[in-house]
């Protein structure tokens, strides 16, 4: 291998790994992809990925070369993940040279978002509306959830990224609390939780636990720390917003609304899947598969919850999701993450972390302890369901 090709290969490997980590791939998946790539390109490389830094060492007869890639942001972009997976395969099978791959990689990174700001804001609002019944809200509470979610969507368009979580939580709680007295009955907690559902750190928490299970200790601890800080900031914003509304209109007590019927919960699933696909920038051609997988995993969760403990029901739901997403990866030659991540939103325990920390801030230590214990059990059950699914049906894909 010439010196120029070797340098191009190292440059492409580093940029690919950083892009995968930025757009939602967990640390162990990033390391798997880079190991397979450099094996196919006949380069000896050692990799250690975290949510913020990718460390690489490349070895040859002349010695070793260490390279670091800084990852400045983490987001979920399933469309870019699909394109990165295709590019990885093209360079690995040598249909594209590393230099050509590097140029194509920059085009993927620089591509404009698939959906504009107003469609994204609408997706925030509709996602919150469809999530409100899942937390015990009535059909009338969906209006409050919609307003809260729309405020979060607007904040996401204009606020600095670092302030999105606390300001989004503040605006959602303030708007829902101000509008709740206009309703005959209301479940304010369900409306607020539905409004901030996109901000709760469920995915970060789940990825952190999965990285610990796969012995990526540094990445797992880092991601769990990020989930804790996010939940703290969100809880602060929500409590501050509710307190501000109380100061404006005074404390009000409303009759609690009746939870939504089961048929409404099920009718919200396809609506939520569509809006989640928009927020996660999923490839449009895969929306049907995402709906099918999400419905199967949610159905397994609901069916088993009638006679099992909640944490065991989550295990069955995660097992169903993991098996179906791995089958999809096998037969469609696509990353399993494309249909797994939207399906996880119906299973992730992020709401429990939010409720637990909010209870601590409000002085309800006993309630916080109960929510925290349930959070740990549900998170472990979720990750173990995915691990067992990977053992039963290996995806045969690095992503």
N, C-alpha and C positions, 0 to 999 in steps of 0.2 A: 504494500500500500504506500502510495506516494505521500510526501509530507503535506501537500495541499489537501488531498483527500482526507487524511487523518485529521487535520485541523477542521475541515468542514464537518466531518462526522461528530467531532467533539462539540462544535458549536451547535449543530442541529440537535444533538442529544440533550444538551443543557436547556435550550430554548423550548424543546418539546416537553421536557419534564416540568419546567416552570409553568407552561401553559396548561398542562393537565392539572397541576395542583391549583392553579388559579380558578379553573372552571369547574371544580367540584369533585375531582378524583381524590380518594383517600390516599394516605401516604404509602400503604403497602401496594396499592394498585399502580401508583407512579413508579415505584421501584421495580415491580414486575415488568411493566412495559419497557423501561430502560434496560433492564437485564436482557430481555428477549431481543431488543433492537441491537444492542452491541454484540450479542452472541452471533446474530445473523450477519452482522457486518465485520465479524472477526476482530473485535476489540475487547480487551480485558478492562472492565469497569466495575467499580464498587460505588453503591449509592446509598444515601441516607436522606430521606425526605421528611420535612416537617411542614406545617401550614404556612410558614413564613420564609424558610430557607431550604434550598436543595443543595446538598453537599455531594460532590462527585470526585472520584479519583480514577484516573485513567493510567494504566500501566503498559509499558512496552519494554523492549530490550534496552532502550537508552535510559530508562528510569520511570518515574511516575510524574503525573501532572495533576494538580488539585484545582478544581473549579467550583465556584459558588454562584448560585443564582438566587437573587432576592425576589421573593414573591410579595408584592405590595398589597394585594387584595385577594379576597376569596369570594367567589360568587358561583351560582349554579347556572350554567349555560349548556344545555344538553345538545343544542344544534352544533355548537363549536366542538363539544366532546366527540360527536359523531364524525365530524370532519377531521379532527385530529387522529381518531382511530383509523380512518381510511388512509390518511397521509402516513401514519406509522407503518401500516402494512405495505404501502407502496415503496417506501424507502427500505424496509426490511427485506422485501423480495427483490430489491434492486431494479425495479421498474422506474424508479426515480433516483437520481444521485443525491447525496446529502446536500450539495449546494442547491439543487433544484428544490429539494424538500424544505430547505431553510427559506427560500423565497416564497414557496407556497404557504409555509407556516406564518410568515409575516402578513400575508394576505388574509389568512383566517383571523388572526388577532386584530387586524385593522378593519375588518368588515363592519359595516353599520349594523345596529340592532335590527332584528327582524320586525319588531313591533314598535310603534311610535309611543311617545309619552302619554298621550291621552288614552290609547288602548290599554296601556299598562296600568294607568290609574283606574280605569274601568274594571280591569281584572282584579285589582286590589279590592274594590268595592264589592264585586260579585263573589269573590272568594270568601270575604268576611260574611256576606249574607248567607251563603250556603253552609258556612261553618257554624254559625250561631245555633241552629237547631241541634247540632251534634253535641253541644255543651249544655243542652237542656232548655234552650230558648224556645219560645212560642213563635208562630208565624209573624205575629206583630213585632216581636223582638228583632226580626230580620231587618226591619227598617232601621232600627238603631244600629245594628251591626253594619249595614250598608253605609250609613253616614260615617261611622267610625273608620271603616276600611277605606272609604274615599279620602278621608282626611290623612290617613297614613300614606295613601298613594300620592297625594299632592305633596306631602312632606318629602317623600322619596324623590320627587322631581326637582325640588328646590333647596332642600337642606343639605349641608355638608354630610358626607358619608358617616363620619364619626359621631354625628349628632342625630342621625336618623332614628336610632332606637329610643333614646329618651324623649325626643321631641315628638316622634310618632306616637309613643305611648301616652304622652301628655295630651296631645290633640284628640286622640281617640277617646280617652276617658272623659275629657272636658266636654266634648260634643255629645257623647252618649248620656252623660250625667245631666247636661242642660236640657236635653230633649226628652228624657225619660218621664218627667212629670206631665208631659203632654199626653201620655198614654194612660189608658184606664188601668192596665196591669203591665208589669215589666219585670224581666229578669235581667237586671243591669249587669251582673257579673258575666252572664252568658254573652250579652251584647258586646261588652268590652273585650272579653277574651276572643270572641269571633273577630272583632275589629283588629286586634293586634296579632292574630294567628300567624301571619306571614313573618312577624318579627321574633316570635318565640324561638329559642335556640334548639329546637328539637333535632334538626339535622346535625348541627355541630356536636350535640351531646351524643347522638347515636354513632357518628363517625369516630368520636373520641373513644367510646367504649370499644368499638370494633378494632381500632388501632391498638388498644391495650391488649385485646384478645389475641391479635396477630403479632404481639411482641414488639410493636413499634411504640416503645414506652415514651420517648421524647415527644413524638407527634401526638400521642394519645393524651398525655398530661397537658400539653400545650392547648389542645383543642378543648379539653374539659375546662381548663382555666378560662378560655375565651367564652365558653357557654355560660359559666358562672357569672362573669362580668356582664355579659349581655343580659342575663336574667335580672341582675341587680339594677342595671340601668333602666330596663323596661319597667320593672316594679316601681322604681323611683318615679319615672314619668307618669305611670298610671295613678299612683297614690297622690302625686302632686296635682294632676289634672282633676281628679275627683275632689280633692280638697279645695281647689280653686272654684269649681262649680258650686260646692256647698257654701263657700263664702259669698258667691254672687246671688244665689237664690234661696239659701238656707237649707237645712237638712230636711229631706222629704222621705216619707216611708210609703211605698206603693205596694198594693197586693201583688203577690208573686204570680206570674203568668203560668199557665199550664204548659208542660213540655209538648213539643210537636209530636204528632202521630208517626208511626213507623213508615207509613207510605211517603210522608214528606221527606224523611231522612234519606230514603232510597232515591227519591226523585232529585235530591240535591247532589247525589254522587256524580252523575255525568256533567252537571253544571260546574261543580268544583273541579273536575278533571280538566275541562276545557280551559278554565281560567288559570289553573295551576300550570297547564302546558304553556300558556302565554307568559306567565311569570318566570318559568324555568326555561323559556325559549326552546321548547322541544320541537323536533322536526315534525312538520304538519302531517307528513305521510305516516307517521307512527302514532298518531293520536288514537286511532282505533284500537291498536294493541295496548296502549296505555290505559284506555277505558276498560278493556276486558280484564287486564291484570289487576287494576285497582278495584274493580267490582268483585273479582274473585277473592282477593285478600280481605276486603272489607266484609264480604259475605261470610267468609270463614271466621273472622273475628266476631261478628254479631251472632252467628249460629252457635259457636262454642261458648260465648259469654253467658248463654242462658243456663248452662249447667257446669261451668268451670269458673275458677277464680280468674280475675281480670288479667293477672300476669301470665297465666297459662293460656288464656285466650289470645293474648298478644303473641305468644310463642307460635300458636297455630297459624295466626294471620301472617306472621313473618315467614314461617316455613312455606306457606302457600305462595307468598310473594317471591321468595327466593327461588323456589323451584320453577315457577312460571317464567321469571325473568332469565334464569339460566337456560331454560329450554328455548326461549326467544333468542338468546345470544348464540345458541348452537345452530338453530335453523335459519335465522335471518342474517347471521354473520355481522351482528351489530353489538355495540357495548350493552351489557345487561343494565347498566345505570340508566339508560334512556327510559326504560319503563319501570325500573325499580324506584328511582327517586320520587317521581310523582306518587306512586303507591305508598311510599313510606309516610307521606303526610297524613294518611288515615290511621297510622299506627304509632307515630313517634310520640314520646312522652314529654315533649317540650312544654305543654300546658301544665304538667305537674311541677316542673321546676319553677315556672312562673308563679303558680299558686303557692308553692312552698315558701319562696322568698318573700312574696307579698304578705303571707301570714306572719312571717318573722317581723317584717317592718311594721305591721299593725299590732304587734304584741301578742299574737295568738300562738304561743310556743307549742302547745299540744297539737293544734291543727297543722303547724309547720312540720312537726316531727312525723306525723302520720303521712302527710303528702310526700315528704322526703324519703321515707321508707318505701312507700309505694313506687316512687320514681325510680329508685335503685332496682327494685324487683322487675319493673316493667322494662327498663332499659336493658338489663341483662337478658331478660326473656326475648326481647326483640333481636338483640345481637346473636344470641344462641340459635334462634330460629333461622337466621340468615346463614350462620356457620354450618348448621346441620344440613340446610338446603344445598350448600356448596359441596358437602361431602356426598350427599345422595345423587345430585345431578351436577357434576362439575360443568361450568360454562364453556370451557375450552377457549376462553378469551381472557386476555390480561386485564381488560377493562370490564 
